Each structure stands twice: as structure tokens, then as C-alpha cells.
């Protein structure tokens, strides 16, 4: 294991984040603290030099390192571009298409790649003067479309999940719907408008949204019937965000109404008697699912941004604040010292001093353990609840500590966490750490199940 030596931040979380900085917006204040802990504890990863993309310490998958860039960009956006903290990891997350394709062999799944496309387009939109982010988002999108769209037209087309062309997962199709609409809005290129409509018709014609419950199915079966799996919250969330993007282009009130119904359908389906949102698999979720609730609330905020009915917007704001109250009361660990909290550092000790507050996966509590997935999910929640006119004022609004350059690594460095094979994929001479349930096939360079 490659270890880093911890160093001090020049400030601690209570100095770097105050209520006064955000005009007493409690959600923004707590988001600042949660982001501070997320970055201090998990960025950079001590094994960053092994990978072709920017990584945090302990994210379960390639895709989560892409999705978090949109999280960080949204904090900038929802403080009206006055909170410009951690610009180094935001801007440093850009990668050209082929660097992303090197993530794992023989090629990443299309939904994994789409998270990077969505984030790159959002960073361009929020930060500005980032044309490489936009062009890289287009390259990612165009690669997914060229390889993933069902050219045979079964079930009316749709996106395949990966290169095996076995399944059509909802998440890939709603990601691509959202990204096509976003790219059309940013570029006005007709290709994206046409493909947005193709994706929208595929989703609607195949009833991926249940017309009675407004729950979103997880996938489409080979006989063009929908799966009876309605659990994962991120399917509904990204669907809502996609419809909000489509509404920005079409201004069709029926689409806006559908997005709200999908939101309420999932809230009612996945909340306990106290109204607290939970993931279908809790408390036994895999690490992928630990970010799903955060992706749901991210997209709820995208809907709130375009809602024309103030009653509906206020309802969703109150719902977000209810989730915040539960996390602060029941799911928070901020002991002194923070080492008394159970926080996982999968890739090795953090570079910076460990910091709280830490949150665990279940928003109903109690606190169990901290890791970057659930920290990001809660960060998404607080960012989503920031009031529209909030700004950041003060010298720490652009806080961006210096980071060490990644140390070049190979599998010979034995960098992967215990129980994970290091795998070299020779066409690119790229590396990855296999999931503990997989082993590296030395012949193909692919992590096999």
C-alpha cells in the first residue's frame, strides 16, 4: 500500500465555514462543513497515480469519481458563483475521452461514462471559460451514442447498458436524455435535439414510467415489457432531472407536471412513517447504492429550479429540510477528536488532517460509519436546499488548498486496497483495482466476476 503523510490544513472547519459567510443560510453553512470534511478526508487518494482519471479515496467505482464533479459545481452555482472553493479538483477532473476509456477493460459501461458527460457539461455551464469540458462532454456523449444506441430498433431503440448488448437499463437512457437536452441547450446543435426526442419517445412508448404510480422501472426486458423492479431512487431522480432539462427546451407544462408526479411518486414510495427518505436496499446496500439518494435530491433541485408553481416548490423545499433535520439529529458524527468516529479510508490514510462532520448511509440514523459515497449523498442534500439568493462572502469563499502531485504507480507497486486485485489492461497500458468479488484475468487484463 502506498501511504501519504498527513499535513495540516491552514484552517479548520469551524474557521473555514461560518453562518455569516452565507448570510445565515443554514443549508449552505452545513454544506460548506460537509464539503470541507469530504475533501480533507478523501481527496486526493494516495493511489491516484495508478488511474487515468481523477479519484477520491474510497469511492467504490469509476463512475462516482465522475458524478461528484457535478456535486462540487452545483455548490458553486447555488451560491450564485460566489462560493468557488476547491476549484483545483473541479477543473482538474477534466479528461479526454480516451483517458476515460482506459478506466477498465474492455470498455466502461455506458452509464459509467454518462456520469462524466453530465458532469463535464455542468462544469462548463457553471464555471464558464471551460470549453474543453464542453468538447469532452460531447465526445463522451457521441461515443456512448455511437456504441450504445440499439441500431436494430428492438423495442423502438434505446441505449444498451454496455458492450455486451444484453440489457437496456433505465439509468443509461435517462442519463442520455438529460445529457442530450443539456448539450442541445448549450450548443444548439440539432443532433442533440433529435436524439433527445428519440430517447424521450423510447422512454414513453415503453412505459418506463408507471402511469398509475409514477414509479420508474429499473430496466426493459428483452420482450419489451418493463421490469417489476422499482427500488433504486436514482432512476426516478435522473428521470426528473432529464424531464426538467427537456422542459427548458420545449416549455411544455405537461412535461413539468410529469416530472413533479415522478418526484412525489418516489418520495411517497421510499419514505418511512416520519417522512424520511430511504434506499430500497438499506441497511444492506452495496457501495454503488450509497450515492443514489444524493442523485435523487440533486435532480429534485433541478426540478425546483424550473417549477412555475410556488406551492409545489415550497413543498419540495420543506421536504428537503425534513431530510436535513433527520440527518443532523440522527445521522451525524462530529466527535472531538474525529478519529472517534468510524470513518473508512479505503486507499490508505488521508493527505490532510481528518475532519468532521461525518455522515453514514441511512438518513434515518443512527450513525454507523463514514465513507465518501454517503458523505457525497448528504452533501448533495444540503446543496439542493440552499436558498436561491444565497451568496458567499469572506476570505474563505475561494478556499483551495495545495494538493500533492499524483505519484506514478503500476501494479508492481502493489497499490490496491487489501483484497482487491490490480489489473493491467494492455491495449492502453492502463490499470484498475478489481472489486473484491472479482479477480484479474491476467490474459485479458479484465476484472472477471
N, C-alpha and C positions, 0 to 999 in steps of 0.2 A: 504494500500500500504506500502511495506517495503522500507524505504528510506536509501540511503547511504550518508555519509558525504563526500563532495568533498575534495580532497587533491591535493597538488601541485606536478606536475612532477618536478624532479630536474632540468630539462632543458625545454626550449620552442622549438617550431617547427623550428624557424629560427636558433637556435643553433644546434639542433639535425640533421638538414638536410641542406647541402650546396652543391653547384655545384661542388666544389673542391673534395668532398668526392667521387664523381662518375666520376671523370675525365672529367667534363663538359658535361656529358650525360644528356641532359635536361629531357628526359623521366624518367630516374632513379631518378633524383633530385625531380621532381614533384611527382613521385610515393612514395618517402620517405615522403614527406609532407602530401600526401593524406592518406597514411597508418598511420602516426602519429595521424592525426585527427580522423581517423576511430577508432583507438584503444583508444585514450583518451576519445572520446565521447561515445563509445558504448561497451567497454569491461572493466570490466565484467558487466553483467547485475545484477542489485540489487536483482533480484529474481532468481538467478542462482541455489540456493539451492532447488528449487522446482523440478528440472528436472534431469533426468537420463543421460543427455548429456550436453556438454559444450555449453553455449549460450551467444550470444551478446545481447545488449539492443535494442530491437525493430525489429529484423528480424521477418518477417511475419510467417515463417514456420520452422518446424523442419529441413527440407532439406537444407535451406540456411545456417544454422549453420554447416552443413557438407561440403557444397560446398566451403565455404570461407577458409577452411584449405588448399585446393589446391591453392587458390589465394596466400596465405601467403607463401606456399612452393615454388611457382613459382618465387616469388621475390628473394628468396634465390638462386634458380637455375640460373636465368638470370643475376645475378651478380657473376656467377661462384663461388658460395658458399662463397662469402666474405661479403655479407650483411646478417648477421644472427640475425636480430632483432626479438624481440617478440617470442623467442623460447619457452617460457613458455606456451602461448596459443596454439602454434603449437603442441608441444609434449603433452600438457595437453588435447588435443582434442581426443585422442585415447579412444575408448570404445569397450568392447567386445560385441558380437552380442546381447546378451540378454539385455544389458543396452539400446541398440538402439531399440529393440523390445518393450521396456517399454515406448517409446516416446508417443504413444497414442493407444487406443484400437480400435478394437481388434488386429490389427497389422498395421504397417505403409504400405503405398503403396510401390510397388517395385521400382518405380523411386525415391522416397524419400530415400530409403535405398541405392540405387545405387550411389547417390552423396557421401555418406560416404565411400563406397567401392572404388570409384575412388580417393578420397582424401587420404585415408589411403595408397593405393598403391603408389600414387605420393609422399607422405611424405617419405615413405620407400625408394623410388628411389632417392630422392633428398638429404635427410639428412643422410641416411645410419645408420647402427647400431640401427635400429628400427625394429627388427624382429617381435615385437608384432603388429606393424602397418600392416606388410605384412600378418601375420596369421589372423588378424582381417578382412583385406580386403578379404582374401579367404573365411572366414566364412560368411561374408556378401554376397559375390557372390554366394557361394554354397547354401545358404538359399534362395536367390532370384530364382536361377535356379530350385531348388527342388520344390518350391511352385509356381513359375510363368510361367515356360515353358508349352505351350499347349501340353499336352501329347496325346490328341486326334488327333492332327495333322491337325486340320482345317486350311485352308489357308497355309498349309505347316509348321505349328508350330507357332513359335513366342512367345514373352513374353506378358502375360496378364498385365494389369495395376495394379490390386490389387486382393485381396482375393475374390472379388465378381465374377471374371471371366466374365466380361461383355464386356470390351473393350480392344483393343490392340493399345496402344498409341505408336507413333513413338519414343518418347523420351526414353521410357524404353528399347526399342530394340537397339537404337544406343548407349545408355549408356552401356548396357551389351556387345555390340560388342566391344566398346572401352576398357571396363574393361577386357573382356576375352583375347583380344590381349595383353593388358598391363601385365596381370598376366602370360600369356604364356611367354612373353619376360623376365619377372623377375624370373620365376620358371622353365621354360622348361617342365612343366607338360602337357602331351599330351591331357588331358581332356580339357584344355582351348583352345588348338589349334582346336580340333574337334568341340567344341561348338562355337568358333569364326566362323568357316566355316558354321555351321548350321544357325547362326544368319545372316551372310553375304548373304547366299542363300535365306533366308526368305525375307530380305530387297529387294534384287534384283528381285526375282521371283514375288514379289507382287508390283513392280514398285513404291515403296515409294519415289524414286527419279524420278521426271518427266523427261522423256527422251528428251523433247524439251526445256523446260525452266530451267531444273536442280534445280527447287524448290523442297523442301522436304515437303511431305504431313504430316499433323498432326497425322493421325491415319489410321487404316484399318477398313473398315466397315465389318459388320457380313457376308456379301455376298462376301467378299474378294476383293471388289473394294476399291480404295483409297478415302479418304475424300477429299473434294474440299477446305479444309482449309489449306492455305499455309502461314499464317501470322507469327506465333511465330518464332523469329530469332534463338532461342536456338536449335530448331530441326535441322536446317541447320548447326549450329555451331558444335554441338556434333557429327553430321554425319561426318563433315570434320575431326574432331579430331579422330574419330573412323577409318576412311579410312587412316589417317596418321599413326595410330598405326598398322593397317593391313599391310601397305606398309613396315614398318620397319621389318616385318617378311617375307613377300613374295617378296619384291623388284620388284613388278610388276608395270611398268611405267603407265599402263592403270588405275590402282587404283589411282596413284598420279595425273594423268590428270583429273580423275573424281572428286577428292577432290577439285582441283582448279576450275573446272567448277561449282561445287556446291557453292563454295565461291563467285565467280563472279555473279552467278545467283541470290544469295541472296542480295549481295551488290547492284546490279542494280535494284532489285525489291523493296528494302527498303531504298532507299536514295532519298533525295529531289533534286531539281534542282541544288543546290550548292554542292551536293555530300555528304551530311551529313546523317548518318545512323539514322534511327528511328525505334521504335517498332510499330507494326501494330495498337495497341490499344491506343497510345498516343493521347491526354493527359488524357485518362480515364482508364489507366491500373490499374489492381489490384496489390497488393504488390508483388505477385509472379513474375509478368512480369517485375518488375523493375530491376531484375538481368539478364534478358535474353540477352541484348546486350553485357554485360560483358562476359557471357559464350560464345557468338559468337566470340568475339575477342580473348579470351583465346585460342580457338581452331584454329583460324586463325594463331596464333603464332605457335601452334603445327605443322601446315602445313608448315609454313615458315621454320621451323627447318629441314624439310626433303626435301624441294624443291631443285631440281638439276638445275633448270633454273634460273640464277641470274636475268634475266629480270622480271620474274614473282615475284620473291621475292622482288625486288626493288619496283615493282608496289604495292604490299601489304604493304610494309613499308611506302610508300608515302601515301597510303590510311589511314593507322593508324595515321600518323602525321596530316593529314587533319582533322580527328576527334578530335585529341588533340587540334589543333588550335581553333576549334569551341568551345570546352568546356572552354578553357582558356579565350576566348574573350566574350562568351555569357552566360555561364552556371556556373559561379564561384561566390561564395560569400566568402569574406575574410575580412569583416569589422572589425574595432577595436573600441569596443570590439566585439568578435564574437557573443555575445548574440544578436547583432542587426540582425544577420541572423536568418532566420526561420528554426530552427533545431528541429526535433521531438525526444523526449526521452520517448518512449512508456512505458517502465517499471519503470520509475522514474528517478531522477537526476543522472548524471554520477558520478562515483567514483573519477575520475581525473578532473582537470580543463578542461573546454570546449576549443576546439581548432578548428581553420580553417586550410586549406581551406575546404569549403563545396560545394557539387555539388548536383544538382537536377536531376530528371529523364530524361528530354529531352535534348539531346546533342546539339540541335539547339538553346536552350535557350528560354526565359530568365530564370534566377534562380527563383524557386518558393519555394522549401523547401528541407531541408536536412534530410536524414534518412540512416540507414546502408545499405539498399538494393542498392540505387543509388550511394552511396559512394563506395561500393564494385565494382559496374559495371564500374565506371570511373577508379578505381584503377586497375582493370583488363586491361583496355585500355592502361594505361601508362606502366604497366609491360610488356605488349605484344610488346611495341615499343622500349624497351631497346635494345641497340646495342649489338651484340654478344660478343664483347671483354670487356664489361664494368665490372669493379670491384669497390668495395667499400674500401676506405682507411681512417682510422681515428678512434678515440676512441668511436664514437657513432655508429659504424657499427654493434656492438652487443648489442645495447640498448634494455633493457628488464626490465622494472620497476617491483617492487614488487606488487603483487595483493592480495587483501583480500581473505581469505578462504570463500567459499560459506556458507551462513547461512542456516542451515536445515529448510525447510518450509513444511507445509502441506496446504491443502485447508482451514483449520481452521485459518491459518494466514492471510487469505484474500489477497493473493499476486498479483492476476491477475490485469491487467490494467482495468480501468473503462469500463463497457460494455462487459466484457469477463467472462464467467462462468469458475470457477475452477472445474475440473473433476477428480475424483479418479477412477482408473481402478483397481478393487480389486484383480484380479489374481496375479498381480505383486505388489500391493500397490504402484502404480506409478501415477503421476499427470501430467496434462496438462492444459493450458488455451485455452478454445474454441475460435474459430473465432467469431467475433461479430455477424455473420449471423447464428451461431449455438447455441444450448443450451445443457447443460449436462443432459443426461438421467441418473438419479440417480440409476436406477435399473441395467443398463448395464455398467455404467461408461464410456460411449462413447458419444462424441460430435455429436449430430444429427443435420442435416440440417433443 
